């Protein structure tokens, strides 16, 4: 009942124009056999980008006025049914169904309007409270249902071929986050029913995240199942916290994929790491075509200064694997710094063969990017990025460069934001082009 009513409320809000219900998708074309979908970029962790293990205090994300916190009385608790709505009365609801639904619509719209999201470095949802179910009996302690909707409009201006505009439906992702009794184990199931012509087998991409995770060892998370491997910093970053509409070229080519395996992540004040042993298969396309080992280590020299001098993270990692007799090996390095309203990051990767979003290849490639951002206000952010990629170091005159300028306006943090990007694409063996991209993101 609660799920039905909340879904109905959201649909009404969209029809009335109260909320946009779309966001964006990675659409910069790669010269690959299959185009990486937006869902293949998803690792929807609730932690900050450079701190993949530590738990985030939700009070630092959602701001609430103390006077508006509602505590139901015992009498109201007795009236609660499966819907979980404290003011639900079966007698008045059946007599005046229109008024009851109108009240739910008004209350939900008011809650969303008054929601204040303090942080933009972690994912957040507009309807988290309404779509979280708590259980007194059974193995589950809680179950949180949420979803993401994305869409974008882009105009590509080639210097010799004219203009081409596209309106792209990104995806609909449906996620289930559950916690077992005791609070030490949790699970995630992420479904992707979006139609993609580049993937003929619908079921291979229907199940994205599908794992169980344990936090019984202090400072550690142990994961078993299908997830995004920790290849690079941006490559493993949640798409809900990306600064630009598109990931960098090294992230799109080397990451943007999910694999099945065992993963161990550790976090301490001065260091964190991500180790994983996986099947080299992607999207359940084969049982076990080979193995893959990933390792990444971050150093945080300012981790014990409480942010007085900012946040500095430096890291490096490797990926080594084999698939269908083809070996691949990748190394990477990262440096990022954040101080008050300013932040910047640099990442470099070099591969002798790879098995990421661009597919399995034995090409010797490399790439790097540097990004800088500044918050003019808590809601308005300015961005710039230089992105370089060489798809094959043994072939000359084939480099691809992208220079991107952008702005983000965070209406409700990452739960509802507006994005604008301008991209200048300069490739050695094709004509230069310009790309204007407008998108928005909503996470319920």
TORTI-287235 format. One line per 8 residues: number of its first residue (from 1); for each residue x, y, z of N, C-alpha, C. Coordinates in pm, whole numbers, always signed. Each point is the difference from the previous one (the first is absolute). Layout:
NUM	X/Y/Z/X/Y/Z/X/Y/Z ~ ... .
END
This chain:
1	+83/-120/+0/-83/+120/+0/+87/+126/+0 ~ +101/+1/+88/+88/+117/+10/+76/+22/-130 ~ +52/-109/-58/+73/+11/-125/-89/+50/-111 ~ -126/-52/-7/-93/+41/-105/-32/+149/+12 ~ -28/+45/+122/-38/+140/+21/+114/+94/-34 ~ +123/-36/+41/+113/+87/-28/+29/+8/-150 ~ -12/-115/-67/+18/+0/-146/-106/+84/-67 ~ -126/-12/+47/-108/+80/-56/+26/+148/+20 .
9	+50/+36/+118/+30/+140/+31/+105/+53/-96 ~ +104/-78/-21/+107/+44/-89/-51/+23/-142 ~ -84/-91/-51/-55/+15/-134/-83/+126/-9 ~ -81/+27/+102/-82/+122/+1/+88/+125/-2 ~ +110/-4/+78/+89/+115/+5/+62/+27/-137 ~ +36/-107/-69/+58/+17/-133/-102/+58/-96 ~ -124/-50/+4/-104/+49/-89/-30/+146/+27 ~ +1/+37/+126/-31/+139/+36/+119/+93/-24 .
17	+111/-57/-36/+118/+84/-25/+74/+36/+125 ~ -31/-68/+111/+66/+35/+125/+143/-44/+6 ~ +34/-112/-71/+136/-50/+3/+38/-53/-136 ~ +119/+32/-49/+49/-68/-120/+39/-141/+36 ~ -25/-96/-86/+29/-138/+33/+96/-61/-98 ~ +109/+73/-26/+97/-55/-93/+137/+51/+35 ~ +100/-65/-60/+137/+45/+21/+82/-26/-123 ~ +124/-48/+13/+87/-2/-114/+62/-136/-22 .
25	+70/-11/-116/+65/-125/-37/+131/+30/-69 ~ +101/-88/+18/+124/+15/-73/-27/-24/-148 ~ +25/+102/-87/-33/-20/-140/+115/+30/-96 ~ +117/+40/+52/+110/+25/-92/+41/-132/-64 ~ +2/-5/-131/+19/-125/-72/+144/-50/+14 ~ +15/-129/+20/+130/-64/+2/+9/-92/-121 ~ +119/-20/-48/+18/-88/-114/+12/-143/+49 ~ -112/-54/+45/-5/-135/+52/-117/-72/-62 .
33	+0/-133/+18/-109/-80/-56/-129/+23/+73 ~ +8/+22/+130/-120/+24/+80/+16/+129/+74 ~ -106/+79/+4/+0/+129/+69/-31/-21/+147 ~ +86/+46/+94/-28/-19/+141/-125/+76/+42 ~ -90/-69/+66/-123/+65/+46/+26/+72/+130 ~ -93/+88/+36/+15/+73/+126/+1/-97/+117 ~ -85/-103/-5/-10/-91/+112/+128/-78/+22 ~ +82/-16/-105/+125/-71/+16/+103/+83/+74 .
41	-33/+123/+33/+92/+85/+74/-35/+7/+147 ~ -92/-81/+49/-56/+26/+131/+66/-81/+110 ~ +45/+70/+102/+41/-59/+127/-60/+89/+105 ~ -120/-31/+42/-79/+97/+74/+28/-10/+148 ~ +123/+21/+41/+33/+1/+141/-45/+131/+61 ~ -18/+0/+130/-48/+121/+67/+115/+70/+72 ~ +121/-25/-45/+113/+63/+63/+58/+108/-91 ~ +87/+82/+58/+65/+103/-81/+95/-66/-99 .
49	+39/+76/-105/+73/-59/-111/+135/-57/+40 ~ +72/+69/+90/+135/-43/+35/+6/-81/+128 ~ -114/-34/+55/-6/-71/+128/-103/-111/-14 ~ +37/-112/-62/-101/-96/-44/-58/-91/+106 ~ +42/+12/+125/-46/-95/+100/-74/+64/+116 ~ +49/+111/+50/-57/+59/+120/-146/+35/-18 ~ -79/-21/+105/-143/+28/-5/-25/+150/+12 ~ -95/+49/-77/-34/+142/+0/-116/+25/+95 .
57	+13/+99/+86/-108/+41/+88/-105/+75/-81 ~ -121/-53/-6/-103/+61/-83/-38/+140/+48 ~ +31/+33/+125/-30/+134/+48/+86/+104/-73 ~ +113/-44/-57/+84/+93/-76/-49/+15/-143 ~ -97/-81/-41/-55/+8/-135/-132/+75/-2 ~ -93/-44/+84/-133/+59/+3/-13/+93/+120 ~ -43/+123/-25/-17/+98/+107/-146/+5/+39 ~ -30/-9/+129/-136/-2/+47/-17/+99/+113 .
65	-111/+73/-3/-30/+90/+111/-57/-80/+115 ~ +51/+30/+122/-40/-81/+114/-149/+6/+25 ~ -61/+118/-22/-142/+17/+27/-87/-78/-97 ~ +59/-42/-114/-80/-68/-100/+12/-151/+11 ~ +81/-50/+92/+12/-144/+16/-127/-53/+67 ~ -64/-97/-62/-128/-50/+48/+19/-131/+74 ~ -50/-6/+122/+5/-122/+79/-143/-47/+23 ~ -44/-113/-58/-138/-43/+14/-32/-42/+142 .
73	-123/+28/+40/-46/-42/+131/-31/-149/+0 ~ -24/-56/+118/-33/-142/+10/-129/-31/-73 ~ -98/+92/+9/-127/-21/-68/+20/-2/-151 ~ +84/+87/-51/+27/+2/-143/+78/-123/-43 ~ +89/-49/+87/+72/-122/-31/-94/-118/-12 ~ -103/-1/+85/-96/-109/-6/-80/+0/-129 ~ -13/+119/-63/-76/+10/-124/+83/-34/-122 ~ +134/-18/+18/+84/-27/-114/-31/-136/-61 .
81	-18/-2/-130/-18/-124/-73/+126/-27/-81 ~ -9/-89/-97/+117/-36/-79/+50/+118/-82 ~ -86/+98/-23/+43/+116/-77/+108/+79/+71 ~ +5/-8/+134/+99/+74/+76/-33/+147/+11 ~ -118/+45/-42/-39/+141/+6/-79/+20/+128 ~ +47/+88/+90/-58/+8/+133/-139/+60/+0 ~ -34/+83/-100/-131/+61/+1/-101/-77/-85 ~ +31/-124/-31/-90/-82/-79/-111/-56/+89 .
89	-123/+29/-35/-116/-54/+70/-85/-75/-102 ~ -17/-131/+13/-70/-78/-102/-144/+45/-20 ~ -65/+52/+104/-140/+41/-14/-11/+128/-82 ~ +81/+101/+36/-7/+126/-75/+59/-15/-139 ~ +99/-89/-15/+62/-18/-131/-98/-62/-97 ~ -79/-98/+45/-96/-63/-89/-117/+93/-31 ~ -33/+88/+95/-113/+92/-22/+41/+116/-89 ~ +124/+46/+12/+46/+115/-78/+135/-34/-65 .
97	+2/-94/-94/+129/-41/-59/+71/+113/-70 ~ -73/+89/-65/+63/+111/-71/+74/+92/+94 ~ -61/+32/+113/+64/+88/+97/+123/-65/+61 ~ -8/-131/+23/+113/-69/+60/+121/+4/-93 ~ -21/-30/-129/+109/+4/-96/+52/+142/-19 ~ -91/+99/+5/+42/+138/-13/+90/+41/+116 ~ -34/-46/+121/+83/+30/+117/+139/-62/-13 ~ +3/-124/-50/+130/-65/-19/+82/+77/-103 .
105	-67/+44/-107/+68/+76/-104/+55/+130/+57 ~ -80/+70/+77/+42/+127/+58/+115/-19/+98 ~ -11/-103/+85/+104/-23/+100/+134/-36/-66 ~ -8/-84/-103/+124/-39/-68/+63/+119/-71 ~ -82/+80/-69/+52/+118/-67/+62/+97/+99 ~ -61/+16/+116/+54/+89/+104/+133/-52/+53 ~ +7/-133/+23/+124/-58/+51/+115/+21/-98 ~ -27/-22/-128/+104/+17/-101/+42/+147/-11 .
113	-99/+89/+5/+29/+143/-11/+86/+49/+116 ~ -27/-50/+121/+71/+46/+119/+130/-75/+24 ~ +26/-105/-77/+121/-79/+20/+124/+84/-29 ~ +93/+2/+94/+127/+69/-18/+112/-104/+1 ~ +78/-6/-107/+112/-93/-10/+129/+78/+16 ~ +78/-35/+99/+119/+78/+35/+120/-34/-86 ~ +13/-126/-44/+122/-44/-67/-26/-37/-145 ~ +105/+16/-81/-9/-37/-142/+102/-107/-36 .
121	+80/-47/+95/+101/-102/-29/-50/-142/+24 ~ -125/-15/+40/-59/-132/+21/-138/-3/-63 ~ -47/-118/-43/-135/-9/-56/-106/+26/+107 ~ -114/+52/-42/-113/+21/+90/-128/-26/-77 ~ -111/-28/+72/-128/-31/-62/-109/+92/+55 ~ -93/+38/-87/-106/+91/+40/-102/-66/+91 ~ -24/-130/-19/-107/-68/+74/+54/-113/+87 ~ +118/+20/+58/+62/-108/+75/-85/-46/+117 .
129	-54/+93/+78/-81/-36/+116/-126/-76/-41 ~ -64/+44/-108/-126/-60/-40/+18/-136/-68 ~ +120/-26/-51/+23/-126/-70/+93/-92/+78 ~ +9/+19/+132/+76/-89/+87/-96/-75/+90 ~ +11/-132/+1/-89/-86/+76/+80/-67/+112 ~ -50/+5/+121/+62/-64/+115/-83/-120/+43 ~ +68/-108/+41/-68/-126/+33/+32/-40/+143 ~ -104/-41/+73/+18/-51/+135/+28/-149/+1 .
137	-49/-71/-102/+20/-145/-8/+73/-34/-129 ~ +60/-119/+0/+69/-46/-118/+147/+35/+1 ~ +74/-43/-103/+145/+22/-4/+41/+143/-33 ~ -91/+77/-61/+36/+136/-41/-31/+101/+108 ~ +92/+93/+17/-23/+112/+90/-69/+114/-74 ~ +44/+27/-125/-61/+106/-80/+20/-29/-147 ~ -83/+64/-82/+11/-9/-146/-30/+137/-57 ~ +92/+51/-76/-15/+131/-62/-13/-18/-151 .
145	-111/+43/-54/-24/-3/-143/+22/+140/-56 ~ +80/+10/-106/+20/+130/-63/+28/-18/-148 ~ -1/+110/-73/+13/-8/-145/+64/+127/-54 ~ +54/-11/-121/+64/+113/-67/-55/+13/-141 ~ -24/+122/-42/-56/+28/-132/+90/+101/-70 ~ +34/-28/-124/+97/+85/-68/-37/+22/-147 ~ +36/+118/-49/-27/+41/-137/+92/+118/-33 ~ +31/+23/-125/+81/+116/-34/-30/+46/-142 .
153	+36/+124/-27/-12/+58/-134/+136/+52/-40 ~ +47/-38/-119/+134/+42/-44/-6/+49/-144 ~ +86/+95/-27/+17/+51/-136/+147/-12/-37 ~ +29/-76/-108/+136/-20/-46/+23/+86/-125 ~ +102/+85/+6/+29/+90/-111/+136/-39/-59 ~ -2/-73/-110/+123/-38/-69/+42/+114/-92 ~ +130/+26/-8/+47/+116/-76/-16/-18/-150 ~ -28/-124/-45/-18/-20/-145/-134/-64/-36 .
161	-67/-65/+99/-122/-76/-32/-128/+63/+53 ~ +6/+119/+55/-122/+62/+48/-33/-38/+143 ~ -130/+12/+32/-48/-17/+137/-91/-121/+11 ~ +15/-72/+111/-84/-116/+27/-46/+7/+145 ~ -132/-4/+23/-56/+9/+135/-67/-131/+36 ~ +11/-38/+126/-57/-126/+48/-62/+18/+137 ~ -116/-63/+17/-63/-8/+131/+8/-146/+43 ~ +73/-27/+107/+33/-137/+37/-67/-40/+131 .
169	-76/-107/-5/-53/-61/+122/+111/-83/+60 ~ +43/+38/+119/+113/-68/+61/-35/-136/+56 ~ -76/-3/+106/-32/-127/+63/-105/+17/+108 ~ -48/-113/+44/-77/-11/+124/+68/-108/+81 ~ +55/+36/+113/+63/-97/+90/-85/-17/+124 ~ -20/-123/+41/-78/-33/+119/+93/-72/+97 ~ +12/+52/+121/+95/-54/+97/-69/-41/+129 ~ +51/-108/+59/-45/-50/+129/+121/-14/+91 .
177	+5/+81/+104/+106/-8/+101/-58/-58/+127 ~ +53/-113/+45/-53/-65/+119/+106/-18/+106 ~ -43/+5/+126/+87/-28/+114/-58/-118/+78 ~ +88/-94/+34/-44/-115/+78/+3/+33/+149 ~ -71/-80/+76/-2/+18/+145/+142/-6/+56 ~ +28/+89/+90/+134/+9/+58/+81/+112/-59 ~ -35/+45/-120/+65/+115/-61/+139/-22/-55 ~ +47/-125/-4/+135/-27/-48/+4/-41/-147 .
185	-112/-43/-55/-6/-41/-139/-109/+78/-74 ~ +25/+28/-125/-98/+68/-82/+9/-55/-142 ~ -96/+37/-84/+4/-45/-139/-55/+109/-90 ~ +30/-11/-128/-53/+91/-100/-36/-79/-126 ~ -117/+34/-55/-44/-50/-129/-35/+121/-84 ~ +65/+14/-115/-32/+109/-90/-44/-56/-134 ~ -121/+35/-41/-58/-47/-125/+1/+113/-103 ~ +25/-37/-123/+6/+99/-108/-87/-48/-117 .
193	-129/+40/-3/-89/-42/-109/+9/+87/-125 ~ +99/+89/-6/+11/+89/-114/+34/-78/-127 ~ -67/+34/-108/+29/-65/-128/+126/+60/-61 ~ +92/-88/-44/+122/+43/-66/+24/-90/-120 ~ +4/+59/-117/+18/-78/-123/+138/-63/-9 ~ +99/+56/+74/+136/-53/-7/+15/-129/+79 ~ -99/-37/+82/+5/-123/+78/-119/-87/-38 ~ +18/-96/-91/-114/-81/-44/-59/-86/+109 .
201	+80/-42/+97/-49/-83/+109/-46/+91/+115 ~ -131/+15/+12/-56/+91/+99/+40/-38/+142 ~ +1/-130/+32/+25/-44/+136/+144/+22/+43 ~ +94/+9/-94/+140/+21/+39/+21/+134/+67 ~ -77/+99/-40/+14/+133/+60/-113/+33/+97 ~ -98/-90/+14/-111/+26/+90/+45/-1/+146 ~ +86/-96/+37/+55/-4/+135/+137/+68/-2 ~ +10/+112/+70/+125/+74/+9/+67/-31/+134 .
209	-20/+83/+101/+50/-34/+134/-81/-117/+54 ~ +72/-99/+54/-67/-118/+58/+99/-63/+98 ~ +1/+52/+125/+103/-45/+92/-47/+4/+145 ~ +77/-70/+85/-15/+3/+145/+130/+52/+58 ~ -10/+84/+104/+118/+65/+56/-2/-12/+152 ~ +117/-23/+57/+14/-14/+146/+94/+107/+54 ~ -35/+52/+119/+83/+100/+68/+44/-48/+137 ~ +9/-132/+18/+34/-57/+132/+143/+33/+42 .
217	+91/+15/-94/+138/+37/+33/+9/+152/+5 ~ +46/+57/+110/+8/+147/+11/+81/+61/-115 ~ -47/+113/-51/+64/+76/-106/-1/-74/-134 ~ -79/-105/-15/+1/-79/-122/-141/-32/-47 ~ -11/-18/-132/-120/-53/-62/+41/-113/-94 ~ -64/-115/+15/+29/-116/-84/-123/-26/-86 ~ +18/+1/-130/-112/-9/-94/+13/-126/-84 ~ -112/-69/-20/-7/-117/-88/-115/+19/-97 .
225	+31/-1/-131/-106/+13/-98/+42/+84/-118 ~ -99/+55/-69/+23/+78/-121/+6/+149/+37 ~ +111/+65/-33/+17/+141/+34/+99/+63/-96 ~ +17/+131/+13/+97/+70/-84/+139/-11/+63 ~ +97/-58/-70/+135/-9/+57/+60/+138/+22 ~ +88/+10/+99/+62/+127/+34/+119/+30/-87 ~ -24/+28/-129/+106/+32/-94/+8/+152/-12 ~ +100/+61/+59/+10/+145/+0/-96/+63/+99 .
233	+15/+130/+21/-87/+73/+92/-131/+37/-67 ~ +7/+69/-112/-124/+38/-68/-70/-121/-59 ~ +77/-100/-42/-61/-120/-56/-87/-74/+98 ~ +30/+11/+130/-79/-66/+103/-97/+94/+70 ~ -8/+123/-47/-83/+100/+66/-148/-18/-35 ~ -85/+31/+95/-144/-5/-24/-39/+98/-109 ~ -83/-40/-97/-43/+93/-104/-84/+113/+55 ~ -59/-19/+118/-83/+104/+59/+82/+114/+56 .
241	+132/-17/+9/+85/+108/+51/+98/+49/-105 ~ -15/-44/-125/+91/+46/-105/-16/+150/-22 ~ +110/+67/-29/-4/+144/-20/-51/+38/-138 ~ +32/-83/-100/-40/+26/-138/-101/-104/-47 ~ -65/+27/-111/-94/-96/-55/+73/-126/-43 ~ +119/+15/-61/+80/-114/-42/+116/-24/+95 ~ +32/-125/+20/+124/-34/+69/+118/+36/-90 ~ +120/-3/+57/+120/+20/-79/+19/-117/-96 .
249	+88/+18/-99/+20/-104/-101/+62/-126/+59 ~ +95/+12/+94/+58/-121/+60/-104/-75/+81 ~ -93/+72/+64/-105/-66/+76/-99/-70/-93 ~ -34/+64/-111/-94/-61/-94/+58/-124/-67 ~ +131/+2/-25/+61/-113/-70/+44/-112/+93 ~ +54/+34/+118/+58/-101/+88/-98/-48/+107 ~ -105/+76/+27/-96/-37/+105/-138/-17/-62 ~ -103/+60/+62/-136/-2/-55/-54/-141/-19 .
257	+33/-92/+90/-40/-139/-17/-14/-65/+138 ~ -71/-113/+7/-13/-75/+124/+52/-142/-18 ~ +57/-51/+111/+54/-136/-3/-33/-70/+132 ~ -2/-132/-5/-35/-80/+117/+127/-45/+71 ~ +3/+18/+134/+116/-42/+74/-8/+33/+147 ~ +115/-7/+66/+15/+31/+143/+83/+127/+11 ~ -48/+93/+82/+64/+130/+11/+17/+38/+146 ~ +115/+53/+37/+29/+43/+137/+42/+146/-5 .
265	-72/+85/+74/+34/+141/+9/+30/+37/+144 ~ +110/+68/+20/+39/+43/+134/+17/+150/+7 ~ -29/+57/+116/+10/+145/+16/+53/+35/+137 ~ +107/+81/+3/+58/+53/+122/+24/+150/-21 ~ +27/+74/+106/+16/+145/-16/+105/+41/-103 ~ +110/-75/-10/+110/+40/-87/+13/-86/-125 ~ -78/-105/-14/+12/-87/-116/-132/-74/-22 ~ -33/-28/-126/-108/-92/-32/+40/-81/-122 .
273	-63/-114/-19/+37/-89/-110/-121/-78/-48 ~ +14/-54/-122/-107/-75/-66/+66/-116/-74 ~ -28/-124/+45/+57/-121/-61/-114/-88/-50 ~ +17/-57/-119/-106/-85/-54/+52/-109/-89 ~ -62/-118/+8/+28/-113/-88/-131/-33/-71 ~ -1/+10/-134/-124/-8/-77/+12/-101/-114 ~ -116/-40/-49/-7/-62/-131/+14/+110/-104 ~ +71/-26/-108/+19/+102/-103/-122/+15/-90 .
281	-105/-76/+25/-125/+16/-75/-67/+131/+40 ~ -74/+59/-93/-75/+122/+28/-148/-25/-27 ~ -86/+52/+89/-145/-10/-17/-49/-144/-17 ~ +62/-94/+73/-43/-141/-3/+1/-57/-142 ~ +90/+47/-85/+3/-47/-138/+67/-136/-14 ~ +79/-42/+98/+65/-130/-2/+21/-45/+144 ~ +15/-132/+21/+10/-50/+137/+132/+40/+64 ~ +112/-38/-57/+130/+37/+56/+103/-6/-113 .
289	+3/+104/-86/+94/-1/-113/+143/+30/+40 ~ +22/+39/+123/+134/+33/+48/-11/+70/+134 ~ +113/+43/+54/+5/+64/+131/+46/+143/-13 ~ -23/+78/+105/+48/+138/+7/+30/+36/+144 ~ +111/+68/+21/+37/+51/+133/+15/+151/-8 ~ -67/+71/+92/+7/+146/+7/+50/+41/+137 ~ +84/+101/+5/+50/+53/+127/+22/+149/-12 ~ -49/+74/+101/+18/+145/+2/+29/+44/+143 .
297	+97/+90/+16/+40/+50/+131/+0/+152/-1 ~ -65/+62/+99/-2/+146/+17/+70/+39/+129 ~ +79/+105/-6/+63/+60/+117/-67/+134/+27 ~ -29/+29/+129/-69/+123/+40/+84/+72/+106 ~ +103/+72/-42/+93/+62/+97/-64/+102/+91 ~ -114/+58/-39/-67/+99/+86/-121/-60/+71 ~ -4/-132/+7/-117/-68/+54/-29/+27/+146 ~ +99/+46/+77/-20/+24/+143/+3/+148/+36 .
305	-21/+86/-98/+3/+144/+26/-140/+61/+6 ~ -104/-85/-7/-140/+47/+8/-33/+104/-107 ~ +62/-11/-115/-31/+89/-111/+57/+140/+11 ~ +82/+25/+101/+55/+134/+20/+81/+46/-121 ~ +74/-92/-60/+81/+32/-117/-58/-59/-129 ~ -123/-40/+5/-63/-61/-115/+12/-151/+2 ~ -36/-62/-110/+4/-145/-13/+87/-37/-120 ~ +109/-73/+26/+93/-42/-104/+1/-151/-9 .
313	-18/-53/-122/+1/-144/-24/+92/-29/-118 ~ +93/-92/+19/+84/-48/-110/-12/-151/-5 ~ -4/-57/-120/-21/-143/-10/+59/-59/-126 ~ +7/-134/-1/+49/-73/-116/-57/-141/+5 ~ -6/-65/-117/-55/-134/-3/+34/-74/-128 ~ -37/-130/-1/+22/-86/-116/-124/-83/-27 ~ -10/-47/-124/-99/-99/-40/+69/-101/-89 ~ -16/-129/+31/+64/-105/-78/-99/-112/-21 .
321	-16/-43/-127/-97/-105/-25/+22/-72/-132 ~ -86/-99/-23/+4/-80/-122/-142/-39/-36 ~ -33/+12/-129/-134/-35/-47/+11/-63/-138 ~ -51/-123/-10/+2/-73/-128/+140/-2/-62 ~ +103/-14/+84/+137/-9/-50/+67/+133/-24 ~ -69/+111/+20/+58/+133/-18/+36/+59/+135 ~ +127/+34/+19/+45/+61/+125/-15/+151/-7 ~ -28/+62/+114/-5/+145/+8/+57/+46/+134 .
329	+59/+119/-3/+67/+53/+120/-9/+151/-1 ~ -35/+58/+113/-22/+145/+9/+61/+53/+129 ~ +58/+119/-8/+49/+71/+119/-60/+141/+0 ~ -14/+56/+119/-58/+133/+10/+52/+75/+120 ~ -14/+132/-3/+42/+87/+110/-99/+115/+12 ~ -12/+53/+123/-102/+102/+26/+50/+98/+105 ~ -44/+126/-11/+23/+101/+104/-120/+94/+1 ~ -53/+25/+120/-114/+90/+12/+12/+85/+125 .
337	-48/+124/-11/+8/+92/+114/-129/+83/+5 ~ -51/+18/+121/-121/+79/+21/+23/+93/+119 ~ -30/+129/-21/+12/+96/+109/-115/+100/-10 ~ -86/-3/+99/-117/+86/+5/-81/-13/-130 ~ -10/+108/-79/-84/-3/-120/+74/-50/-124 ~ +130/-16/+10/+80/-39/-116/+40/-147/+8 ~ +3/-68/-115/+50/-136/-5/+62/-26/-137 ~ +93/-95/-4/+63/-40/-125/+41/-146/+9 .
345	+11/-66/-116/+45/-138/-2/+71/-29/-132 ~ +96/-92/+9/+77/-44/-116/+8/-152/+3 ~ -15/-62/-119/+9/-145/-8/+66/-41/-131 ~ +86/-103/+8/+71/-51/-117/-14/-152/+0 ~ -14/-59/-120/-8/-145/-14/+72/-43/-127 ~ +63/-117/+8/+75/-56/-113/-31/-149/-7 ~ -38/-47/-118/-47/-138/-14/+71/-72/-112 ~ +39/-125/+26/+42/-95/-102/-113/-100/-15 .
353	-103/+40/-74/-123/-77/-6/-92/+41/+113 ~ -131/-7/-22/-97/+39/+104/-130/-78/-21 ~ -83/+1/+104/-126/-74/-2/-105/+80/+76 ~ -29/+120/-51/-94/+89/+66/-117/+35/-90 ~ -44/+126/+8/-116/+44/-75/+19/-7/-150 ~ +123/+12/-48/+27/-8/-143/+10/-143/-49 ~ -16/-99/+89/+9/-139/-39/+141/-55/+16 ~ +14/-129/-27/+131/-66/+9/+87/+41/-118 .
361	+121/+47/+28/+92/+40/-105/+143/-22/+47 ~ +90/-25/-95/+141/-13/+34/+78/+125/-38 ~ -70/+110/-31/+65/+125/-38/+78/+58/+117 ~ +112/+62/-31/+83/+67/+101/-41/+147/+3 ~ -79/+35/+98/-59/+134/+5/+42/+71/+128 ~ -32/+131/+6/+27/+78/+120/-85/+127/-5 ~ -17/+62/+116/-77/+124/+5/+13/+68/+135 ~ -44/+124/+4/+3/+77/+125/-105/+109/-8 .
369	-36/+53/+118/-86/+117/+6/+33/+80/+125 ~ -28/+129/-7/+12/+88/+115/-126/+85/+6 ~ -59/+9/+118/-127/+69/+20/+13/+99/+115 ~ -67/+114/-11/-6/+98/+107/-144/+49/+15 ~ -42/+22/+123/-135/+48/+26/-2/+102/+112 ~ -99/+88/-4/-14/+103/+104/-148/+28/+23 ~ -40/+2/+127/-139/+29/+38/-15/+151/+20 ~ -73/+65/-90/-32/+141/+20/-93/+18/+119 .
377	-97/-90/+12/-88/-8/+116/-13/-148/+37 ~ -81/-29/+101/-20/-139/+39/-68/-81/-110 ~ -72/+68/-88/-77/-68/-104/+60/+11/-139 ~ +83/+101/-26/+51/+25/-135/+149/-31/-7 ~ +37/-88/-93/+137/-47/-15/+49/+25/-143 ~ +124/+49/-13/+64/+18/-130/+109/-104/-17 ~ +17/-52/-126/+91/-112/-23/+80/+21/-128 ~ +117/-64/-5/+81/-4/-122/+82/-129/+3 .
385	+17/-61/-119/+78/-125/-8/+75/-8/-133 ~ +125/-45/+8/+77/-36/-119/+18/-151/+2 ~ -35/-67/-112/-6/-146/-6/+71/-47/-126 ~ +99/-87/+17/+80/-49/-114/+2/-153/+1 ~ -16/-60/-120/+1/-147/-9/+68/-42/-130 ~ +91/-97/+13/+68/-61/-115/-45/-146/-7 ~ -87/-37/-94/-54/-135/-5/+100/-107/-39 ~ +113/+39/-59/+102/-98/-37/+133/+73/-11 .
393	+92/-28/+93/+129/+70/+3/+89/-39/-118 ~ -30/-109/-66/+81/-45/-113/-44/+62/-132 ~ -108/+78/+2/-50/+68/-119/+9/+150/+24 ~ +55/+72/-94/+15/+146/+15/-124/+72/-52 ~ -13/+124/+41/-107/+89/-47/-140/-59/+23 ~ -22/-51/+119/-134/-51/+32/-48/+45/+138 ~ +61/+105/+55/-38/+47/+132/-136/+69/-1 ~ -68/-8/+115/-130/+64/+15/+5/+93/+121 .
401	-38/+123/-23/+1/+99/+109/-139/+58/+18 ~ -36/+22/+126/-127/+64/+33/+26/+109/+104 ~ -47/+120/-30/+7/+111/+95/-144/+35/+37 ~ -32/-10/+128/-138/+14/+46/-12/+112/+101 ~ -101/+84/-19/-39/+101/+99/-145/-30/+40 ~ -29/+15/+128/-135/-34/+42/-44/+72/+125 ~ -128/-9/+25/-60/+52/+123/-98/-103/+53 ~ -10/-8/+131/-101/-82/+68/-79/+88/+94 .
409	-131/-18/-1/-85/+70/+97/-74/-106/+80 ~ +32/-7/+130/-53/-105/+87/-128/+50/+68 ~ -115/-35/-57/-128/+39/+59/-20/-70/+134 ~ +26/-131/+1/-10/-81/+122/+121/-92/+7 ~ +118/+58/+3/+122/-80/+0/+7/-84/-126 ~ +53/-122/+13/+7/-91/-114/-134/-64/-31 ~ -99/+16/+87/-131/-59/-25/-75/+72/-111 ~ +27/+127/-19/-64/+76/-107/+94/+114/-41 .
417	+56/-11/-120/+95/+102/-43/-15/+24/-150 ~ +47/+118/-43/+1/+39/-140/+145/+11/-46 ~ +27/-43/-124/+137/-6/-50/+9/+63/-138 ~ +106/+74/-24/+31/+48/-134/+148/-22/-26 ~ +33/-61/-117/+138/-24/-41/+24/+49/-142 ~ +114/+64/-19/+49/+29/-135/+130/-79/-18 ~ +9/-76/-109/+115/-87/-25/+59/+32/-136 ~ +129/+29/-1/+73/+16/-126/+79/-129/-23 .
425	-33/-72/-106/+63/-128/-33/+101/+21/-111 ~ +125/-31/+27/+106/+17/-99/+71/-134/-17 ~ -24/-66/-113/+61/-130/-29/+98/+14/-115 ~ +111/-77/+9/+104/+12/-102/-47/-45/-137 ~ -85/-102/-8/-36/-56/-130/-145/+26/-40 ~ -71/+88/+69/-135/+38/-40/-15/+151/+18 ~ -109/+53/-54/-24/+143/+11/-30/+39/+144 ~ +37/+121/+36/-35/+52/+131/-151/+19/+9 .
433	-51/-3/+124/-144/+20/+18/-26/+66/+134 ~ -119/+55/+11/-44/+64/+124/-129/-67/+44 ~ -17/-14/+130/-117/-69/+52/-59/+79/+115 ~ -128/+29/-9/-75/+64/+108/-94/-103/+60 ~ +6/-15/+132/-79/-104/+66/-73/+61/+120 ~ -130/-28/+7/-83/+44/+112/-66/-123/+61 ~ +10/-16/+129/-60/-115/+66/-50/+33/+137 ~ -71/-93/+56/-44/+13/+138/-7/-138/+61 .
441	+8/-7/+130/+2/-127/+72/-100/+3/+114 ~ -76/-107/+13/-87/-16/+115/+16/-138/+57 ~ +17/-8/+129/+14/-127/+71/-106/-1/+109 ~ -88/-98/-5/-110/-6/+97/+35/-88/+118 .
END
